[in-house]
Amino acid sequence: MNTIIKKGKLNGIIDAIPSKSYLHRYLISSILTNKECTLLVNTKYLSNDIFASLSCIKALGANYEIKEDKIILYPLIKNNNIPVLDVNESGSSLRFFIPLALSIYDEVIFKMTKRLMERGIDGYNEIFKKNNIEVEYKENEIHLKGKISVFEYKIDASKSSQYVSGLLIAMAYLKSNEKINVENVTSKPYIDISLDVLRSIGYDIKEDNNQYIINSYKNVNDEFIIEGDYSNSAFLEAFNYFGSNVEIKGLNLASNQGDKVYLEYFKALSENKTRIDITNCIDLGPVLFVFASLKHGAIFTGCKRLKIKESNRLDDMITEMKKYGLKYQLSDDDNILEIEKCDIDKYHDLSFSSHNDHRLAMALSIVASITGGKIIDSDAVNKSYPNFFDDLKKLGLELEME
């Protein structure tokens, strides 16, 4: 699907969609409670990634029921078959479920897209070795044999914090009191979200200088509210700095979501050329790049990890932004990107590719609303925000699907 966007502004009030980060973690952590749980959430915004996690829950033996304003999750009943977990293109689902699945079963199969296979699961190599897990890679599948029981080792989180979160969830399931020692922490706020979820369902977790120990468990809660999503709200908020007037409701100002830093970064970028480190908010990269190019430019550090996302977000964003005159410098190690202000008024009716990446599709929509234009393969937004273009239309932007 492609979306043609006319020049225009947004105006109105809209509810933030449910936090994908929190919802992922509550879905998988519901298995730990061993009882019926209810997640209070607007289910019309469930994305492809969330459906991937729901299918994984069912493959492990825990059923669920989706209603208009809630997801009801039922206790896990272990089955005798080898579970096949289809994570589609959800990296979160893959990395969260691997340790848990290997804590429940001694053989599991994960199916996924080609791109997710390329992104890999290297962060688990050491724990596979320590637990004698056999790993076999097939076309778009990973076959795993063995049980995880030993957790105490150092994990390098330089590529993704999801490995840490996956191990914490598995430790909680086994009620293991071993330690996880984390090195080269990136995206620390995402680890904090995992800790917040585990604590809310009853786990006492000690955190000391990037070392995590689960001390005890007391199951007290069975109903949880999913807060609004800062990562996706950033795209709507960005429109406000280019003439729109959108009020986003339902965001928790005290949230652990690291991407809420966009509130601070957008203000800084709108005032002058500044330097921003995106190490702990890597998913904001595309919208921050667009924002800076339309304002005063900026210097971004911590960019290298963008290359191993749903697309090569660093190179692909540069490719698309060149279409409206991007001038930039990229360091030899791909970690520092300097962007200059673009003269956007010279450009009209541009055509952008999403590179099958939801965050590129949403970020480039901001430019298209200024110049007029088209987002090719715009249905990439289904990965995290399936109603994105519908919401833009509700807020007054004229667009057409083809």
C-alpha atoms as a printed R data frame, in Angstrom:
    type eleno elety resid chain resno       x       y      z
1   ATOM     1    CA   MET     A     1   0.000   0.000  0.000
2   ATOM     2    CA   ASN     A     2   1.108   3.579 -0.741
3   ATOM     3    CA   THR     A     3  -0.212   6.739  0.891
4   ATOM     4    CA   ILE     A     4  -0.453  10.071 -0.938
5   ATOM     5    CA   ILE     A     5  -0.293  12.994  1.486
6   ATOM     6    CA   LYS     A     6  -1.447  16.507  0.587
7   ATOM     7    CA   LYS     A     7   0.097  19.615  2.101
8   ATOM     8    CA   GLY     A     8  -1.653  20.389  5.339
9   ATOM     9    CA   LYS     A     9  -1.741  20.721  9.119
10  ATOM    10    CA   LEU     A    10  -3.159  18.607 11.909
11  ATOM    11    CA   ASN     A    11  -5.599  19.883 14.479
12  ATOM    12    CA   GLY     A    12  -7.419  18.174 17.321
13  ATOM    13    CA   ILE     A    13  -7.217  15.906 20.352
14  ATOM    14    CA   ILE     A    14  -6.197  12.261 20.169
15  ATOM    15    CA   ASP     A    15  -5.511   9.462 22.610
16  ATOM    16    CA   ALA     A    16  -2.016   8.009 22.688
17  ATOM    17    CA   ILE     A    17  -1.918   4.422 21.488
18  ATOM    18    CA   PRO     A    18  -0.988   1.752 24.087
19  ATOM    19    CA   SER     A    19   2.710   1.418 24.837
20  ATOM    20    CA   LYS     A    20   4.082  -1.434 22.748
21  ATOM    21    CA   SER     A    21   7.018  -1.775 25.135
22  ATOM    22    CA   TYR     A    22   4.803  -2.235 28.181
23  ATOM    23    CA   LEU     A    23   2.247  -4.407 26.397
24  ATOM    24    CA   HIS     A    24   4.904  -6.825 25.077
25  ATOM    25    CA   ARG     A    25   6.302  -7.282 28.560
26  ATOM    26    CA   TYR     A    26   2.944  -7.694 30.290
27  ATOM    27    CA   LEU     A    27   1.858 -10.272 27.723
28  ATOM    28    CA   ILE     A    28   4.886 -12.490 28.266
29  ATOM    29    CA   SER     A    29   5.043 -11.843 32.016
30  ATOM    30    CA   SER     A    30   1.432 -12.971 32.426
31  ATOM    31    CA   ILE     A    31   2.763 -16.520 32.065
32  ATOM    32    CA   LEU     A    32   4.761 -15.972 35.249
33  ATOM    33    CA   THR     A    33   1.676 -15.311 37.375
34  ATOM    34    CA   ASN     A    34   0.194 -18.785 36.765
35  ATOM    35    CA   LYS     A    35  -3.330 -17.365 36.966
36  ATOM    36    CA   GLU     A    36  -5.836 -15.464 34.863
37  ATOM    37    CA   CYS     A    37  -4.720 -11.892 34.159
38  ATOM    38    CA   THR     A    38  -6.434  -8.913 32.541
39  ATOM    39    CA   LEU     A    39  -4.658  -6.173 30.607
40  ATOM    40    CA   LEU     A    40  -6.739  -3.009 30.270
41  ATOM    41    CA   VAL     A    41  -5.922  -1.682 26.801
42  ATOM    42    CA   ASN     A    42  -7.601  -0.199 23.730
43  ATOM    43    CA   THR     A    43  -7.396  -3.261 21.500
44  ATOM    44    CA   LYS     A    44  -8.169  -1.427 18.241
45  ATOM    45    CA   TYR     A    45  -4.522  -0.326 18.269
46  ATOM    46    CA   LEU     A    46  -2.993  -3.793 18.536
47  ATOM    47    CA   SER     A    47  -0.085  -3.987 16.092
48  ATOM    48    CA   ASN     A    48   1.554  -6.809 14.150
49  ATOM    49    CA   ASP     A    49   4.304  -7.051 16.765
50  ATOM    50    CA   ILE     A    50   1.757  -7.504 19.545
51  ATOM    51    CA   PHE     A    51  -0.089 -10.181 17.581
52  ATOM    52    CA   ALA     A    52   3.266 -11.928 17.170
53  ATOM    53    CA   SER     A    53   3.689 -12.037 20.957
54  ATOM    54    CA   LEU     A    54   0.111 -13.268 21.381
55  ATOM    55    CA   SER     A    55   0.755 -16.109 18.931
56  ATOM    56    CA   CYS     A    56   3.898 -17.039 20.882
57  ATOM    57    CA   ILE     A    57   1.956 -17.162 24.135
58  ATOM    58    CA   LYS     A    58  -0.544 -19.520 22.533
59  ATOM    59    CA   ALA     A    59   2.237 -21.700 21.071
60  ATOM    60    CA   LEU     A    60   3.681 -22.135 24.564
61  ATOM    61    CA   GLY     A    61   0.282 -23.280 25.888
62  ATOM    62    CA   ALA     A    62  -1.339 -20.159 27.332
63  ATOM    63    CA   ASN     A    63  -4.594 -19.024 25.760
64  ATOM    64    CA   TYR     A    64  -6.030 -15.516 25.562
65  ATOM    65    CA   GLU     A    65  -9.196 -13.612 24.690
66  ATOM    66    CA   ILE     A    66  -9.347 -10.155 23.094
67  ATOM    67    CA   LYS     A    67 -12.229  -7.823 23.942
68  ATOM    68    CA   GLU     A    68 -12.823  -4.163 23.078
69  ATOM    69    CA   ASP     A    69 -11.013  -2.719 26.076
70  ATOM    70    CA   LYS     A    70  -9.048  -5.652 27.472
71  ATOM    71    CA   ILE     A    71  -6.981  -8.747 26.833
72  ATOM    72    CA   ILE     A    72  -7.699 -11.679 29.143
73  ATOM    73    CA   LEU     A    73  -4.778 -14.084 29.537
74  ATOM    74    CA   TYR     A    74  -5.193 -17.594 30.892
75  ATOM    75    CA   PRO     A    75  -2.647 -19.773 32.741
76  ATOM    76    CA   LEU     A    76  -0.145 -21.803 30.743
77  ATOM    77    CA   ILE     A    77  -0.842 -25.500 30.218
78  ATOM    78    CA   LYS     A    78   2.293 -27.184 28.936
79  ATOM    79    CA   ASN     A    79   1.716 -29.366 25.882
80  ATOM    80    CA   ASN     A    80   3.587 -32.403 24.563
81  ATOM    81    CA   ASN     A    81   4.447 -30.952 21.166
82  ATOM    82    CA   ILE     A    82   7.539 -29.002 20.186
83  ATOM    83    CA   PRO     A    83   6.322 -25.379 20.305
84  ATOM    84    CA   VAL     A    84   6.683 -23.393 17.085
85  ATOM    85    CA   LEU     A    85   6.757 -19.679 17.858
86  ATOM    86    CA   ASP     A    86   6.198 -17.430 14.832
87  ATOM    87    CA   VAL     A    87   7.541 -13.996 15.745
88  ATOM    88    CA   ASN     A    88   7.130 -12.643 12.210
89  ATOM    89    CA   GLU     A    89   9.412  -9.557 12.206
90  ATOM    90    CA   SER     A    90   9.180  -8.694 15.908
91  ATOM    91    CA   GLY     A    91  12.669  -8.560 17.401
92  ATOM    92    CA   SER     A    92  11.189  -7.932 20.840
93  ATOM    93    CA   SER     A    93   9.079 -11.086 20.670
94  ATOM    94    CA   LEU     A    94  12.036 -13.168 19.507
95  ATOM    95    CA   ARG     A    95  14.481 -12.021 22.172
96  ATOM    96    CA   PHE     A    96  11.943 -11.930 25.008
97  ATOM    97    CA   PHE     A    97  10.571 -15.418 24.368
98  ATOM    98    CA   ILE     A    98  13.790 -17.371 23.731
99  ATOM    99    CA   PRO     A    99  14.920 -17.667 27.395
100 ATOM   100    CA   LEU     A   100  11.380 -18.236 28.691
101 ATOM   101    CA   ALA     A   101  10.605 -20.899 26.080
102 ATOM   102    CA   LEU     A   102  13.860 -22.711 26.959
103 ATOM   103    CA   SER     A   103  12.932 -22.527 30.636
104 ATOM   104    CA   ILE     A   104   9.631 -24.319 29.966
105 ATOM   105    CA   TYR     A   105  10.498 -26.700 27.110
106 ATOM   106    CA   ASP     A   106  13.678 -28.540 26.137
107 ATOM   107    CA   GLU     A   107  13.122 -27.988 22.412
108 ATOM   108    CA   VAL     A   108  11.554 -25.014 20.599
109 ATOM   109    CA   ILE     A   109  11.405 -23.594 17.077
110 ATOM   110    CA   PHE     A   110  11.246 -19.905 16.189
111 ATOM   111    CA   LYS     A   111  10.008 -18.758 12.779
112 ATOM   112    CA   MET     A   112  10.619 -15.220 11.473
113 ATOM   113    CA   THR     A   113  11.172 -12.971  8.474
114 ATOM   114    CA   LYS     A   114  14.436 -12.926  6.540
115 ATOM   115    CA   ARG     A   115  15.313  -9.464  7.887
116 ATOM   116    CA   LEU     A   116  14.893 -10.559 11.496
117 ATOM   117    CA   MET     A   117  17.093 -13.598 10.834
118 ATOM   118    CA   GLU     A   118  19.757 -11.189  9.597
119 ATOM   119    CA   ARG     A   119  19.508  -9.122 12.786
120 ATOM   120    CA   GLY     A   120  20.351 -12.233 14.790
121 ATOM   121    CA   ILE     A   121  20.390 -13.334 18.440
122 ATOM   122    CA   ASP     A   122  24.132 -13.031 19.131
123 ATOM   123    CA   GLY     A   123  23.490 -11.635 22.607
124 ATOM   124    CA   TYR     A   124  22.442 -15.110 23.777
125 ATOM   125    CA   ASN     A   125  25.516 -16.965 22.509
126 ATOM   126    CA   GLU     A   126  27.187 -17.155 25.915
127 ATOM   127    CA   ILE     A   127  24.128 -18.396 27.768
128 ATOM   128    CA   PHE     A   128  23.599 -21.007 25.041
129 ATOM   129    CA   LYS     A   129  27.152 -22.250 25.623
130 ATOM   130    CA   LYS     A   130  26.824 -22.218 29.395
131 ATOM   131    CA   ASN     A   131  23.590 -24.248 29.266
132 ATOM   132    CA   ASN     A   132  24.654 -26.544 26.407
133 ATOM   133    CA   ILE     A   133  21.855 -25.284 24.175
134 ATOM   134    CA   GLU     A   134  22.061 -26.656 20.633
135 ATOM   135    CA   VAL     A   135  21.337 -24.006 17.999
136 ATOM   136    CA   GLU     A   136  20.499 -24.821 14.384
137 ATOM   137    CA   TYR     A   137  19.730 -22.161 11.796
138 ATOM   138    CA   LYS     A   138  17.456 -23.056  8.900
139 ATOM   139    CA   GLU     A   139  15.746 -20.873  6.320
140 ATOM   140    CA   ASN     A   140  13.807 -18.322  8.370
141 ATOM   141    CA   GLU     A   141  13.874 -20.640 11.406
142 ATOM   142    CA   ILE     A   142  15.987 -21.136 14.518
143 ATOM   143    CA   HIS     A   143  15.807 -24.565 16.208
144 ATOM   144    CA   LEU     A   144  16.870 -24.689 19.857
145 ATOM   145    CA   LYS     A   145  17.414 -27.776 22.029
146 ATOM   146    CA   GLY     A   146  18.222 -27.806 25.729
147 ATOM   147    CA   LYS     A   147  17.073 -26.218 28.965
148 ATOM   148    CA   ILE     A   148  18.180 -22.938 30.519
149 ATOM   149    CA   SER     A   149  18.944 -23.245 34.212
150 ATOM   150    CA   VAL     A   150  22.165 -21.246 34.701
151 ATOM   151    CA   PHE     A   151  21.967 -17.447 34.469
152 ATOM   152    CA   GLU     A   152  24.980 -16.110 36.344
153 ATOM   153    CA   TYR     A   153  27.270 -14.633 33.720
154 ATOM   154    CA   LYS     A   154  28.079 -11.312 32.082
155 ATOM   155    CA   ILE     A   155  25.898 -10.183 29.202
156 ATOM   156    CA   ASP     A   156  27.027  -7.628 26.630
157 ATOM   157    CA   ALA     A   157  24.024  -5.389 25.995
158 ATOM   158    CA   SER     A   158  25.730  -3.159 23.441
159 ATOM   159    CA   LYS     A   159  23.508  -4.393 20.592
160 ATOM   160    CA   SER     A   160  20.199  -4.559 22.436
161 ATOM   161    CA   SER     A   161  18.752  -4.314 25.924
162 ATOM   162    CA   GLN     A   162  16.187  -6.936 24.886
163 ATOM   163    CA   TYR     A   163  18.606  -9.722 25.809
164 ATOM   164    CA   VAL     A   164  18.689  -8.474 29.397
165 ATOM   165    CA   SER     A   165  14.903  -8.238 29.547
166 ATOM   166    CA   GLY     A   166  14.496 -11.746 28.142
167 ATOM   167    CA   LEU     A   167  16.810 -13.214 30.766
168 ATOM   168    CA   LEU     A   168  15.118 -11.306 33.595
169 ATOM   169    CA   ILE     A   169  11.730 -12.732 32.576
170 ATOM   170    CA   ALA     A   170  13.107 -16.287 32.423
171 ATOM   171    CA   MET     A   171  14.822 -15.890 35.808
172 ATOM   172    CA   ALA     A   172  11.531 -14.698 37.249
173 ATOM   173    CA   TYR     A   173   9.685 -17.710 35.816
174 ATOM   174    CA   LEU     A   174  12.200 -20.128 37.370
175 ATOM   175    CA   LYS     A   175  12.396 -18.037 40.551
176 ATOM   176    CA   SER     A   176  16.148 -18.179 40.165
177 ATOM   177    CA   ASN     A   177  18.171 -16.081 42.605
178 ATOM   178    CA   GLU     A   178  21.287 -16.017 40.430
179 ATOM   179    CA   LYS     A   179  22.742 -12.769 39.112
180 ATOM   180    CA   ILE     A   180  22.768 -11.077 35.733
181 ATOM   181    CA   ASN     A   181  25.780  -8.827 35.256
182 ATOM   182    CA   VAL     A   182  25.320  -6.411 32.380
183 ATOM   183    CA   GLU     A   183  28.094  -4.717 30.429
184 ATOM   184    CA   ASN     A   184  27.948  -1.963 27.795
185 ATOM   185    CA   VAL     A   185  24.376  -1.022 28.614
186 ATOM   186    CA   THR     A   186  22.356   0.616 25.840
187 ATOM   187    CA   SER     A   187  18.714   1.679 25.967
188 ATOM   188    CA   LYS     A   188  18.697   1.393 29.759
189 ATOM   189    CA   PRO     A   189  15.130   2.778 29.979
190 ATOM   190    CA   TYR     A   190  13.873  -0.393 28.274
191 ATOM   191    CA   ILE     A   191  15.453  -2.500 31.021
192 ATOM   192    CA   ASP     A   192  13.731  -0.214 33.520
193 ATOM   193    CA   ILE     A   193  10.380  -0.942 31.849
194 ATOM   194    CA   SER     A   194  11.001  -4.689 32.240
195 ATOM   195    CA   LEU     A   195  11.852  -4.201 35.909
196 ATOM   196    CA   ASP     A   196   8.734  -2.068 36.383
197 ATOM   197    CA   VAL     A   197   6.506  -4.790 34.887
198 ATOM   198    CA   LEU     A   198   8.095  -7.610 36.884
199 ATOM   199    CA   ARG     A   199   7.823  -5.623 40.102
200 ATOM   200    CA   SER     A   200   4.193  -4.764 39.401
201 ATOM   201    CA   ILE     A   201   3.287  -8.465 39.186
202 ATOM   202    CA   GLY     A   202   5.033  -9.155 42.502
203 ATOM   203    CA   TYR     A   203   8.791  -9.667 42.067
204 ATOM   204    CA   ASP     A   204  11.356  -8.144 44.407
205 ATOM   205    CA   ILE     A   205  14.361  -7.361 42.204
206 ATOM   206    CA   LYS     A   206  17.574  -5.863 43.471
207 ATOM   207    CA   GLU     A   207  19.495  -3.631 41.085
208 ATOM   208    CA   ASP     A   208  23.054  -2.608 41.898
209 ATOM   209    CA   ASN     A   209  25.505  -1.142 39.392
210 ATOM   210    CA   ASN     A   210  24.115  -3.038 36.373
211 ATOM   211    CA   GLN     A   211  23.752  -6.255 38.363
212 ATOM   212    CA   TYR     A   212  20.281  -7.760 38.813
213 ATOM   213    CA   ILE     A   213  19.134 -10.289 41.413
214 ATOM   214    CA   ILE     A   214  15.560 -11.562 41.864
215 ATOM   215    CA   ASN     A   215  15.084 -11.953 45.609
216 ATOM   216    CA   SER     A   216  11.487 -13.070 46.078
217 ATOM   217    CA   TYR     A   217   8.023 -13.274 44.582
218 ATOM   218    CA   LYS     A   218   4.594 -12.522 45.968
219 ATOM   219    CA   ASN     A   219   1.744 -12.713 43.460
220 ATOM   220    CA   VAL     A   220  -0.625  -9.887 44.364
221 ATOM   221    CA   ASN     A   221  -1.981  -8.345 41.147
222 ATOM   222    CA   ASP     A   222  -3.987  -9.765 38.248
223 ATOM   223    CA   GLU     A   223  -5.192  -6.605 36.452
224 ATOM   224    CA   PHE     A   224  -2.894  -4.105 34.773
225 ATOM   225    CA   ILE     A   225  -3.379  -0.836 32.877
226 ATOM   226    CA   ILE     A   226  -1.262  -0.326 29.750
227 ATOM   227    CA   GLU     A   227  -0.074   3.277 29.600
228 ATOM   228    CA   GLY     A   228   0.210   5.407 26.448
229 ATOM   229    CA   ASP     A   229   3.129   5.060 24.050
230 ATOM   230    CA   TYR     A   230   5.737   7.824 23.906
231 ATOM   231    CA   SER     A   231   7.692   6.251 21.017
232 ATOM   232    CA   ASN     A   232   4.804   6.585 18.581
233 ATOM   233    CA   SER     A   233   3.402   9.786 20.064
234 ATOM   234    CA   ALA     A   234   6.678  11.463 19.114
235 ATOM   235    CA   PHE     A   235   5.640  11.474 15.455
236 ATOM   236    CA   LEU     A   236   2.347  13.241 16.215
237 ATOM   237    CA   GLU     A   237   4.024  15.738 18.539
238 ATOM   238    CA   ALA     A   238   6.599  16.572 15.858
239 ATOM   239    CA   PHE     A   239   3.841  17.944 13.602
240 ATOM   240    CA   ASN     A   240   3.181  20.631 16.235
241 ATOM   241    CA   TYR     A   241   6.553  22.234 15.540
242 ATOM   242    CA   PHE     A   242   5.595  22.726 11.890
243 ATOM   243    CA   GLY     A   243   2.275  24.499 12.252
244 ATOM   244    CA   SER     A   244  -0.059  21.803 13.564
245 ATOM   245    CA   ASN     A   245  -1.985  21.775 16.835
246 ATOM   246    CA   VAL     A   246  -2.384  18.260 18.242
247 ATOM   247    CA   GLU     A   247  -3.085  17.424 21.883
248 ATOM   248    CA   ILE     A   248  -2.087  13.881 22.833
249 ATOM   249    CA   LYS     A   249  -3.925  12.461 25.821
250 ATOM   250    CA   GLY     A   250  -3.117   9.441 27.972
251 ATOM   251    CA   LEU     A   251   0.646   9.769 28.387
252 ATOM   252    CA   ASN     A   252   2.096   9.050 31.821
253 ATOM   253    CA   LEU     A   253   4.393  11.961 32.719
254 ATOM   254    CA   ALA     A   254   6.163   9.764 35.289
255 ATOM   255    CA   SER     A   255   6.702   6.946 32.767
256 ATOM   256    CA   ASN     A   256   9.872   4.863 32.569
257 ATOM   257    CA   GLN     A   257   9.696   5.055 28.777
258 ATOM   258    CA   GLY     A   258  12.999   6.519 27.644
259 ATOM   259    CA   ASP     A   259  11.499   7.889 24.439
260 ATOM   260    CA   LYS     A   260   9.603  10.531 26.396
261 ATOM   261    CA   VAL     A   261  12.867  12.469 26.068
262 ATOM   262    CA   TYR     A   262  11.520  13.681 22.716
263 ATOM   263    CA   LEU     A   263   9.729  16.395 24.714
264 ATOM   264    CA   GLU     A   264  13.117  17.787 25.663
265 ATOM   265    CA   TYR     A   265  14.855  17.100 22.346
266 ATOM   266    CA   PHE     A   266  12.192  18.681 20.129
267 ATOM   267    CA   LYS     A   267  12.382  21.869 22.166
268 ATOM   268    CA   ALA     A   268  16.184  21.998 21.912
269 ATOM   269    CA   LEU     A   269  16.205  21.266 18.181
270 ATOM   270    CA   SER     A   270  13.599  23.949 17.503
271 ATOM   271    CA   GLU     A   271  15.780  26.619 19.106
272 ATOM   272    CA   ASN     A   272  19.206  26.023 17.560
273 ATOM   273    CA   LYS     A   273  21.668  23.497 16.218
274 ATOM   274    CA   THR     A   274  22.534  21.181 19.076
275 ATOM   275    CA   ARG     A   275  24.228  17.876 19.900
276 ATOM   276    CA   ILE     A   276  22.110  14.888 20.935
277 ATOM   277    CA   ASP     A   277  23.086  11.376 22.018
278 ATOM   278    CA   ILE     A   278  20.462   8.828 20.898
279 ATOM   279    CA   THR     A   279  22.108   5.791 22.538
280 ATOM   280    CA   ASN     A   280  19.251   5.366 25.020
281 ATOM   281    CA   CYS     A   281  16.453   6.381 22.640
282 ATOM   282    CA   ILE     A   282  17.583   4.770 19.401
283 ATOM   283    CA   ASP     A   283  14.034   4.398 18.007
284 ATOM   284    CA   LEU     A   284  13.671   8.176 17.953
285 ATOM   285    CA   GLY     A   285  16.478   8.423 15.404
286 ATOM   286    CA   PRO     A   286  14.323   8.780 12.243
287 ATOM   287    CA   VAL     A   287  11.967  11.439 13.621
288 ATOM   288    CA   LEU     A   288  14.832  13.382 15.205
289 ATOM   289    CA   PHE     A   289  16.759  13.356 11.929
290 ATOM   290    CA   VAL     A   290  13.769  14.729 10.020
291 ATOM   291    CA   PHE     A   291  13.056  17.285 12.737
292 ATOM   292    CA   ALA     A   292  16.643  18.574 12.719
293 ATOM   293    CA   SER     A   293  16.791  18.792  8.926
294 ATOM   294    CA   LEU     A   294  13.672  20.967  8.877
295 ATOM   295    CA   LYS     A   295  14.851  23.237 11.714
296 ATOM   296    CA   HIS     A   296  18.485  24.150 12.448
297 ATOM   297    CA   GLY     A   297  20.384  20.934 11.867
298 ATOM   298    CA   ALA     A   298  22.047  18.888 14.629
299 ATOM   299    CA   ILE     A   299  24.865  16.527 15.541
300 ATOM   300    CA   PHE     A   300  23.683  13.072 16.587
301 ATOM   301    CA   THR     A   301  25.855  10.539 18.386
302 ATOM   302    CA   GLY     A   302  25.140   6.885 19.153
303 ATOM   303    CA   CYS     A   303  23.806   6.257 15.633
304 ATOM   304    CA   LYS     A   304  25.542   3.015 14.654
305 ATOM   305    CA   ARG     A   305  22.927   0.713 16.157
306 ATOM   306    CA   LEU     A   306  20.349   2.124 13.729
307 ATOM   307    CA   LYS     A   307  21.922  -0.069 11.053
308 ATOM   308    CA   ILE     A   308  20.572  -3.265 12.645
309 ATOM   309    CA   LYS     A   309  16.938  -2.249 13.066
310 ATOM   310    CA   GLU     A   310  13.922  -3.218 10.912
311 ATOM   311    CA   SER     A   311  15.771  -1.543  8.059
312 ATOM   312    CA   ASN     A   312  19.238  -0.059  7.964
313 ATOM   313    CA   ARG     A   313  17.723   3.055  9.477
314 ATOM   314    CA   LEU     A   314  20.899   5.092  9.260
315 ATOM   315    CA   ASP     A   315  21.653   4.571  5.568
316 ATOM   316    CA   ASP     A   316  18.008   4.377  4.527
317 ATOM   317    CA   MET     A   317  17.064   7.638  6.255
318 ATOM   318    CA   ILE     A   318  20.008   9.378  4.616
319 ATOM   319    CA   THR     A   319  18.901   8.019  1.228
320 ATOM   320    CA   GLU     A   320  15.346   9.333  1.657
321 ATOM   321    CA   MET     A   321  16.349  12.681  3.152
322 ATOM   322    CA   LYS     A   322  18.671  13.350  0.214
323 ATOM   323    CA   LYS     A   323  15.491  13.664 -1.837
324 ATOM   324    CA   TYR     A   324  14.887  17.029 -0.204
325 ATOM   325    CA   GLY     A   325  18.484  18.223 -0.258
326 ATOM   326    CA   LEU     A   326  20.050  16.707  2.838
327 ATOM   327    CA   LYS     A   327  23.598  17.844  3.519
328 ATOM   328    CA   TYR     A   328  25.334  15.704  6.081
329 ATOM   329    CA   GLN     A   329  28.565  14.240  7.404
330 ATOM   330    CA   LEU     A   330  28.802  10.679  8.745
331 ATOM   331    CA   SER     A   331  31.777   9.542 10.812
332 ATOM   332    CA   ASP     A   332  33.872   6.624  9.571
333 ATOM   333    CA   ASP     A   333  32.487   4.383 12.319
334 ATOM   334    CA   ASP     A   334  28.864   5.370 11.473
335 ATOM   335    CA   ASN     A   335  28.314   6.570 15.030
336 ATOM   336    CA   ILE     A   336  28.130  10.349 14.521
337 ATOM   337    CA   LEU     A   337  25.795  11.990 12.018
338 ATOM   338    CA   GLU     A   338  25.847  15.746 11.444
339 ATOM   339    CA   ILE     A   339  22.830  17.158  9.632
340 ATOM   340    CA   GLU     A   340  22.464  20.629  8.142
341 ATOM   341    CA   LYS     A   341  19.203  22.542  7.773
342 ATOM   342    CA   CYS     A   342  17.450  21.806  4.481
343 ATOM   343    CA   ASP     A   343  15.749  24.406  2.279
344 ATOM   344    CA   ILE     A   344  12.495  22.467  2.186
345 ATOM   345    CA   ASP     A   345  10.559  25.196  0.330
346 ATOM   346    CA   LYS     A   346  12.252  24.223 -2.951
347 ATOM   347    CA   TYR     A   347  10.698  20.733 -2.965
348 ATOM   348    CA   HIS     A   348   7.246  19.555 -3.961
349 ATOM   349    CA   ASP     A   349   5.393  16.248 -4.335
350 ATOM   350    CA   LEU     A   350   8.222  13.998 -3.193
351 ATOM   351    CA   SER     A   351   8.062  10.225 -3.172
352 ATOM   352    CA   PHE     A   352   9.597   8.386 -0.211
353 ATOM   353    CA   SER     A   353  10.183   4.686  0.417
354 ATOM   354    CA   SER     A   354   9.488   3.302  3.872
355 ATOM   355    CA   HIS     A   355  12.048   0.518  3.285
356 ATOM   356    CA   ASN     A   356   9.395  -1.600  5.029
357 ATOM   357    CA   ASP     A   357  10.174   0.236  8.276
358 ATOM   358    CA   HIS     A   358   7.346   1.677 10.346
359 ATOM   359    CA   ARG     A   359   9.424   4.467 11.857
360 ATOM   360    CA   LEU     A   360  10.673   5.648  8.474
361 ATOM   361    CA   ALA     A   361   7.117   5.725  7.123
362 ATOM   362    CA   MET     A   362   5.921   7.846 10.049
363 ATOM   363    CA   ALA     A   363   8.924  10.193 10.127
364 ATOM   364    CA   LEU     A   364   8.821  10.903  6.385
365 ATOM   365    CA   SER     A   365   5.092  11.652  6.623
366 ATOM   366    CA   ILE     A   366   6.048  14.854  8.421
367 ATOM   367    CA   VAL     A   367   8.018  16.006  5.375
368 ATOM   368    CA   ALA     A   368   5.256  14.894  3.003
369 ATOM   369    CA   SER     A   369   2.748  17.051  4.900
370 ATOM   370    CA   ILE     A   370   4.946  20.086  4.147
371 ATOM   371    CA   THR     A   371   5.880  19.374  0.522
372 ATOM   372    CA   GLY     A   372   3.066  17.089 -0.496
373 ATOM   373    CA   GLY     A   373   4.159  13.609 -1.432
374 ATOM   374    CA   LYS     A   374   3.830   9.870 -1.302
375 ATOM   375    CA   ILE     A   375   4.953   7.204  1.178
376 ATOM   376    CA   ILE     A   376   5.626   3.952 -0.679
377 ATOM   377    CA   ASP     A   377   4.874   0.778  1.294
378 ATOM   378    CA   SER     A   378   3.227   2.876  3.976
379 ATOM   379    CA   ASP     A   379   1.560  -0.202  5.455
380 ATOM   380    CA   ALA     A   380   4.864  -0.787  7.277
381 ATOM   381    CA   VAL     A   381   3.194   1.187 10.092
382 ATOM   382    CA   ASN     A   382   1.167  -1.945 10.912
383 ATOM   383    CA   LYS     A   383   4.198  -3.170 12.839
384 ATOM   384    CA   SER     A   384   3.615  -0.703 15.685
385 ATOM   385    CA   TYR     A   385   0.864   1.835 14.865
386 ATOM   386    CA   PRO     A   386  -1.652   0.341 12.402
387 ATOM   387    CA   ASN     A   387  -4.024   3.321 12.672
388 ATOM   388    CA   PHE     A   388  -1.356   5.980 12.090
389 ATOM   389    CA   PHE     A   389  -2.630   7.264  8.754
390 ATOM   390    CA   ASP     A   390  -6.261   6.940  9.865
391 ATOM   391    CA   ASP     A   391  -5.404   9.138 12.835
392 ATOM   392    CA   LEU     A   392  -3.676  11.699 10.601
393 ATOM   393    CA   LYS     A   393  -6.850  11.831  8.524
394 ATOM   394    CA   LYS     A   394  -9.027  12.252 11.626
395 ATOM   395    CA   LEU     A   395  -6.802  15.168 12.622
396 ATOM   396    CA   GLY     A   396  -7.451  16.904  9.304
397 ATOM   397    CA   LEU     A   397  -4.654  15.824  6.984
398 ATOM   398    CA   GLU     A   398  -5.862  15.092  3.471
399 ATOM   399    CA   LEU     A   399  -4.518  11.782  2.224
400 ATOM   400    CA   GLU     A   400  -5.328   8.987 -0.170
401 ATOM   401    CA   MET     A   401  -4.461   5.299 -0.174
402 ATOM   402    CA   GLU     A   402  -3.483   3.514 -3.363
